[in-house]
């Protein structure tokens, strides 16, 4: 019945065309706008997966399930932080709220928070290209690494007092074999596999109480792996 009221307008527009009047039709001015698509997060994820070429384990190319699972975790997280907000309702204000939550409330490391932000940039870029959303609210946002954070994440060697405490604890808690292996790892800086594959000729003793060792590589030797 709602269409009936447009018939006189439609007839008038057709009469204008017949008289070679190609001005703006009145029907366009009074017709309601097209309903907007309310995209879901599942559709956004599907659009992103499609933009990468598919799923590696299924299609032979594209992204791996492990990488996709990171996007799944990020989507579940933002749904908990911003309940009721769909991708189409996500604006810059909501995006900033999510970033503030990651920085001030969540226990996420700075690198993990930066990765989360990158995931949503990719999701909304793919969603915008697919027509699911009209904008990418995360596009211009960023999470800066705090000053001094890189230095704090670098490896810091143990002090003399810390090593003394570690050795005392290991001597009480571990067997001789375990204690020796951990002692090698602490002092030599080698990988655990290199330590496990050490053989007796690398160990030397002086005066019965000092033990030192040299680690060398023999390319053709078959090493023990257990």
N, C-alpha and C positions, 0 to 999 in steps of 0.2 A: 504493500500500500504506500510505502514511503516513496517509491519510484514514480507513483502516479502524479505527484505534485511537480515533478520535473518535466512532464510531457509538454505542457504549454511552452516552457522555456526552450526545450529541445526543438519544438516546431518553429519557434521564432528564430533560433539560430540557423536552422536549415533554410528558412526563407531568406535570411541574410546571405547565405552562401549562394543561393540560386540567383540572387540579384548582384552577384560578384562583389559582395561586401565581405572582405576577409579580416575584419577587425576581430578583436578578442571576443570569443563567445561568452555569452552571459552564464551559460551552464558551468563553465570553469570557475567563475567567481563565486557561485552559490553552492557548489558541490562540496561536501565535507572532505577533509584531508584524508589521505590513505592511512590506515592504522599502522603504527610503528611495530616492528618486529621486536619482541622481547627475547633477546638472545640469552641462552643459558650458558653456564660455565662449561658444560659438556660440549656444546656447540663450538665454543671458543677453543677448547682443547683439540677438537676434531679439525677445526680450521688451521690451527698451528701445525698439527701433525701432517695435514695434507700439504701445507706450504713447504714442509721439509722433505717431502717425497714419500712419506709413509713410515711404516715401522720396520726396522731393520730385520728383526727375527721373522717377520711375516712376508714382507715384500722383497727382501734381499738388499734393500737400500733405505736410506732415511735415518731416523733416530732410533736409538736402542730403547728397550723397555726400561733400563735403569735411568736413562735421562728423562724419559716420559714420567717415571714415578716421581721425580723431583717436582715436576709441574703439578702432579696430582696432590702432593703434600702441600705445596704452596696454595693451591686453590682451596683445599679443606681449611687451611689456616686462615685465609682471608675471609672465608665464610663465617668462621667463628668470631673473628675480630670485628667484622662489619656485617652482622646478620641482616638479612632482608635486602641487601643491595645487590642487584643483578649487574652483569657487565654493562648493560645499557644505562643503568643508573649511576655508574661509577664516574665521578667527576674529580677534578684536581683536589678539591677539599677532602673528599673521602680517601683519595690516594695518599694525601699527606697524613691523614689520620693513621692509616696503616703503617706508613713509614715511621711515624712517631712512636707507634706501639712497638715496632721492631727495635727501635733505638733505646727506648726508655723503659719498656716493660718486659719484653721477651728476653730469654737467656741466650738468644742467638749471638754468635760471634759476628764481628763486623763484616767479615768476608761472606758469611752465610746470608746476612741481610742484603748485602750488595747483589748476591746471586739471585735472591728472591725477587728483587726489584727488576733485574734483567729478565727473569722469566715472564713477568707481567708486561714488560715492554714488548717482548716477542709475541705474547698472546694477543695483546690489543693491536699490534701491527698486523698480524694475520687476520684478526677479526674485522678490522677496518677494511682491509683489502677484500674481504669476503662479503662486506655489506652488513655484518652483524652489529657493528657499532659505528657511530659517526665520528668518533675522536679517540685519541690515545692519551688518556690523562697522565700516564706515567712517562711519556716521551721526554719531557724536559726536566724530570725530577732526578735527583741523584742522592747518594749517601756517601759522604766524604769519610776517608779514613782519618781518625783522630791523630793529632800530632804525637809522635813517639810510639804509635802502635806497632809499626814495623820493627822497631828496635826491641820492643817487648816480646815479639814473637820469635826473634832469632834465638838460636841455641846459646845458652849460657853454661859454660863449663862449671863443674862442681868446685867449690872452695876446698881447702885442705881440711877444715873442720867438718864440712859436709861429708867428705870421703871417709874420714875417721868414723863418723856415726854410721855410715852405710856399711863399712867393713865390719864393725862390731855387731851390727844387726845380722848380717849374713853369716857371720861365724857362729852365731848362736842358733840361727833358724835353719840353715841349709846344711846338706851333706858336703863332704869335701869336693866331690865332683861338681855339684851345683855352685858351690862357693867359688871354685876356681874359674868356671865359665863366666860367672858374673863379674869376677875380678878382671878377667881379660876384657870383657865388654866395656867396663868402666875406664880402664886405663889405656887400651890400645886404640879405641876409636874405630874398630872394625865392625862389620856387619855381623849379625847373629849367625848367618849361614857360614861365613868365613871362620867364625869361632867354632861352630859345631864340626866343621870339616878339618880342623887342625889335627895334625898327626904328631906322634911323639918326638921326631927329630927337630921340631921347631922349639922345643922346650930345653932350656939349659939351666944348670944350677951352679952357683958359686958358693963355696964354703958351707953348703948344706942348708942354707936358709934363704938365700936370695934366688928367686926364679925369674928368668927373663926368657923371651921367646922372639923368634923372627918368623914373620908370615910371608911366604912366597908362593908363587903360582907355578904349577906344573901343568901345562895345557893338555898333555896326553894322559894324565892320571885320572882314574875313575875314583871320585871321592864318595865317601859314605854319606848317604842322604838322611839317615835317621839317627 
